Amino acid sequence: MAGLLGGLLASSKSLNKGVLHSSLLALVAGLGLVGIRYPLNEADPMRWDSVNHTQVGIKLVILLTVLILGYRAKAKENLSKNTWLAMVLLTLTAIVIAVVW
């Protein structure tokens, strides 16, 4: 998420290629980590908590929204300020959810 936020803050006029790459990387890594958590919980439930499906679902929706906005903005030459602001706020929301929740 740091690469995604850094890429967005680096340029508000055009979409950096690193933004889409970081978004896809966060999606794959997040799904992989959730997938690994299930066998760990089954092996030792006292040590490993179960997956919080609500948190995973909310972060998945946020990330997919950022990806959709990014791919729609990629086709255009200039990144609109509203799209950029929405992507930044969604990214910050995902970071806050990861830290606080």
PyRosetta script that sets phi, psi and omega in degrees:
from pyrosetta import init, pose_from_sequence

init()
pose = pose_from_sequence("MAGLLGGLLASSKSLNKGVLHSSLLALVAGLGLVGIRYPLNEADPMRWDSVNHTQVGIKLVILLTVLILGYRAKAKENLSKNTWLAMVLLTLTAIVIAVVW")
pose.set_psi(1, -26.4)
pose.set_omega(1, 178.6)
pose.set_phi(2, -66.2)
pose.set_psi(2, -38.9)
pose.set_omega(2, 177.3)
pose.set_phi(3, -65.6)
pose.set_psi(3, -37.2)
pose.set_omega(3, 178.0)
pose.set_phi(4, -65.8)
pose.set_psi(4, -48.6)
pose.set_omega(4, 179.2)
pose.set_phi(5, -65.7)
pose.set_psi(5, -41.7)
pose.set_omega(5, 178.4)
pose.set_phi(6, -63.1)
pose.set_psi(6, -41.0)
pose.set_omega(6, 178.0)
pose.set_phi(7, -65.6)
pose.set_psi(7, -36.5)
pose.set_omega(7, 178.3)
pose.set_phi(8, -71.2)
pose.set_psi(8, -40.1)
pose.set_omega(8, -179.1)
pose.set_phi(9, -74.6)
pose.set_psi(9, -21.3)
pose.set_omega(9, -179.6)
pose.set_phi(10, -69.0)
pose.set_psi(10, -33.9)
pose.set_omega(10, -178.3)
pose.set_phi(11, -148.5)
pose.set_psi(11, 119.6)
pose.set_omega(11, 177.4)
pose.set_phi(12, -98.0)
pose.set_psi(12, -4.3)
pose.set_omega(12, -178.4)
pose.set_phi(13, -90.2)
pose.set_psi(13, -37.9)
pose.set_omega(13, 179.9)
pose.set_phi(14, -135.8)
pose.set_psi(14, 159.3)
pose.set_omega(14, -177.1)
pose.set_phi(15, -85.6)
pose.set_psi(15, 121.2)
pose.set_omega(15, 177.5)
pose.set_phi(16, -72.6)
pose.set_psi(16, 140.7)
pose.set_omega(16, 179.6)
pose.set_phi(17, -62.8)
pose.set_psi(17, -27.9)
pose.set_omega(17, 179.3)
pose.set_phi(18, -65.9)
pose.set_psi(18, -22.6)
pose.set_omega(18, -179.8)
pose.set_phi(19, -66.2)
pose.set_psi(19, -49.1)
pose.set_omega(19, 179.7)
pose.set_phi(20, -68.0)
pose.set_psi(20, -38.1)
pose.set_omega(20, 177.7)
pose.set_phi(21, -63.0)
pose.set_psi(21, -44.7)
pose.set_omega(21, 179.4)
pose.set_phi(22, -65.5)
pose.set_psi(22, -36.6)
pose.set_omega(22, 178.2)
pose.set_phi(23, -64.7)
pose.set_psi(23, -46.3)
pose.set_omega(23, 179.0)
pose.set_phi(24, -65.2)
pose.set_psi(24, -39.4)
pose.set_omega(24, 177.9)
pose.set_phi(25, -63.0)
pose.set_psi(25, -41.7)
pose.set_omega(25, 178.0)
pose.set_phi(26, -64.6)
pose.set_psi(26, -37.6)
pose.set_omega(26, 178.3)
pose.set_phi(27, -64.6)
pose.set_psi(27, -48.9)
pose.set_omega(27, -179.2)
pose.set_phi(28, -65.2)
pose.set_psi(28, -44.0)
pose.set_omega(28, -179.8)
pose.set_phi(29, -65.0)
pose.set_psi(29, -41.9)
pose.set_omega(29, 179.5)
pose.set_phi(30, -63.7)
pose.set_psi(30, -44.4)
pose.set_omega(30, 178.5)
pose.set_phi(31, -65.7)
pose.set_psi(31, -37.2)
pose.set_omega(31, 177.5)
pose.set_phi(32, -65.3)
pose.set_psi(32, -42.7)
pose.set_omega(32, 179.8)
pose.set_phi(33, -67.2)
pose.set_psi(33, -37.3)
pose.set_omega(33, 176.1)
pose.set_phi(34, -66.7)
pose.set_psi(34, -39.8)
pose.set_omega(34, 178.8)
pose.set_phi(35, -65.3)
pose.set_psi(35, -33.9)
pose.set_omega(35, 178.5)
pose.set_phi(36, -72.9)
pose.set_psi(36, -29.9)
pose.set_omega(36, -175.2)
pose.set_phi(37, -66.1)
pose.set_psi(37, -33.4)
pose.set_omega(37, -179.0)
pose.set_phi(38, -59.9)
pose.set_psi(38, -52.9)
pose.set_omega(38, 179.5)
pose.set_phi(39, -64.9)
pose.set_psi(39, -31.8)
pose.set_omega(39, 177.8)
pose.set_phi(40, -64.7)
pose.set_psi(40, -42.1)
pose.set_omega(40, 179.1)
pose.set_phi(41, -66.1)
pose.set_psi(41, -40.0)
pose.set_omega(41, 179.9)
pose.set_phi(42, -67.8)
pose.set_psi(42, -33.9)
pose.set_omega(42, -179.3)
pose.set_phi(43, -73.2)
pose.set_psi(43, -41.7)
pose.set_omega(43, -177.0)
pose.set_phi(44, -146.4)
pose.set_psi(44, 83.2)
pose.set_omega(44, -176.7)
pose.set_phi(45, -65.9)
pose.set_psi(45, -22.2)
pose.set_omega(45, 178.8)
pose.set_phi(46, -73.0)
pose.set_psi(46, -30.6)
pose.set_omega(46, -177.4)
pose.set_phi(47, -90.9)
pose.set_psi(47, -36.9)
pose.set_omega(47, -175.0)
pose.set_phi(48, -113.7)
pose.set_psi(48, 120.7)
pose.set_omega(48, 176.9)
pose.set_phi(49, -69.1)
pose.set_psi(49, 158.4)
pose.set_omega(49, 176.7)
pose.set_phi(50, -74.8)
pose.set_psi(50, 164.8)
pose.set_omega(50, -177.8)
pose.set_phi(51, -72.3)
pose.set_psi(51, 134.9)
pose.set_omega(51, 175.3)
pose.set_phi(52, -85.3)
pose.set_psi(52, 97.7)
pose.set_omega(52, -174.0)
pose.set_phi(53, -65.7)
pose.set_psi(53, -31.5)
pose.set_omega(53, 178.7)
pose.set_phi(54, -65.1)
pose.set_psi(54, -47.0)
pose.set_omega(54, -179.9)
pose.set_phi(55, -63.9)
pose.set_psi(55, -43.8)
pose.set_omega(55, 179.9)
pose.set_phi(56, -63.7)
pose.set_psi(56, -41.4)
pose.set_omega(56, 179.9)
pose.set_phi(57, -65.1)
pose.set_psi(57, -43.2)
pose.set_omega(57, 179.5)
pose.set_phi(58, -64.7)
pose.set_psi(58, -45.3)
pose.set_omega(58, 179.7)
pose.set_phi(59, -66.0)
pose.set_psi(59, -33.8)
pose.set_omega(59, 177.1)
pose.set_phi(60, -65.5)
pose.set_psi(60, -44.0)
pose.set_omega(60, 178.6)
pose.set_phi(61, -63.5)
pose.set_psi(61, -41.9)
pose.set_omega(61, 178.3)
pose.set_phi(62, -62.1)
pose.set_psi(62, -46.5)
pose.set_omega(62, -178.2)
pose.set_phi(63, -66.3)
pose.set_psi(63, -40.9)
pose.set_omega(63, 177.5)
pose.set_phi(64, -65.0)
pose.set_psi(64, -35.9)
pose.set_omega(64, 176.2)
pose.set_phi(65, -64.7)
pose.set_psi(65, -42.5)
pose.set_omega(65, 177.1)
pose.set_phi(66, -62.5)
pose.set_psi(66, -41.5)
pose.set_omega(66, 178.5)
pose.set_phi(67, -64.1)
pose.set_psi(67, -43.4)
pose.set_omega(67, 179.4)
pose.set_phi(68, -63.8)
pose.set_psi(68, -45.5)
pose.set_omega(68, 177.1)
pose.set_phi(69, -61.1)
pose.set_psi(69, -39.8)
pose.set_omega(69, -179.5)
pose.set_phi(70, -66.3)
pose.set_psi(70, -44.2)
pose.set_omega(70, 179.9)
pose.set_phi(71, -70.7)
pose.set_psi(71, -31.2)
pose.set_omega(71, 175.0)
pose.set_phi(72, -69.7)
pose.set_psi(72, -36.3)
pose.set_omega(72, -179.7)
pose.set_phi(73, -77.7)
pose.set_psi(73, -22.0)
pose.set_omega(73, -179.1)
pose.set_phi(74, -64.8)
pose.set_psi(74, -33.3)
pose.set_omega(74, -178.8)
pose.set_phi(75, -70.8)
pose.set_psi(75, -22.8)
pose.set_omega(75, -178.8)
pose.set_phi(76, -92.9)
pose.set_psi(76, 156.4)
pose.set_omega(76, 179.9)
pose.set_phi(77, -72.9)
pose.set_psi(77, -46.1)
pose.set_omega(77, -177.4)
pose.set_phi(78, -108.7)
pose.set_psi(78, 146.3)
pose.set_omega(78, 177.5)
pose.set_phi(79, -92.4)
pose.set_psi(79, 122.4)
pose.set_omega(79, -179.7)
pose.set_phi(80, -70.0)
pose.set_psi(80, 152.4)
pose.set_omega(80, -176.9)
pose.set_phi(81, -64.9)
pose.set_psi(81, -36.7)
pose.set_omega(81, 179.4)
pose.set_phi(82, -65.7)
pose.set_psi(82, -41.1)
pose.set_omega(82, 178.3)
pose.set_phi(83, -65.1)
pose.set_psi(83, -44.6)
pose.set_omega(83, 179.3)
pose.set_phi(84, -61.3)
pose.set_psi(84, -44.6)
pose.set_omega(84, -179.0)
pose.set_phi(85, -65.0)
pose.set_psi(85, -41.2)
pose.set_omega(85, 178.3)
pose.set_phi(86, -62.5)
pose.set_psi(86, -42.1)
pose.set_omega(86, 179.7)
pose.set_phi(87, -65.3)
pose.set_psi(87, -40.8)
pose.set_omega(87, 179.4)
pose.set_phi(88, -66.0)
pose.set_psi(88, -45.6)
pose.set_omega(88, -179.3)
pose.set_phi(89, -66.0)
pose.set_psi(89, -38.9)
pose.set_omega(89, 176.9)
pose.set_phi(90, -65.5)
pose.set_psi(90, -39.3)
pose.set_omega(90, 178.1)
pose.set_phi(91, -65.2)
pose.set_psi(91, -44.1)
pose.set_omega(91, 177.5)
pose.set_phi(92, -63.6)
pose.set_psi(92, -37.1)
pose.set_omega(92, 177.0)
pose.set_phi(93, -63.0)
pose.set_psi(93, -42.8)
pose.set_omega(93, 178.5)
pose.set_phi(94, -64.0)
pose.set_psi(94, -38.4)
pose.set_omega(94, 178.8)
pose.set_phi(95, -66.9)
pose.set_psi(95, -43.6)
pose.set_omega(95, 179.3)
pose.set_phi(96, -63.6)
pose.set_psi(96, -40.7)
pose.set_omega(96, 177.6)
pose.set_phi(97, -61.3)
pose.set_psi(97, -41.6)
pose.set_omega(97, -179.0)
pose.set_phi(98, -65.8)
pose.set_psi(98, -36.7)
pose.set_omega(98, -175.6)
pose.set_phi(99, -83.0)
pose.set_psi(99, -45.3)
pose.set_omega(99, -171.6)
pose.set_phi(100, -85.5)
pose.set_psi(100, -41.1)
pose.set_omega(100, -173.2)
pose.set_phi(101, -77.2)
pose.dump_pdb("model.pdb")
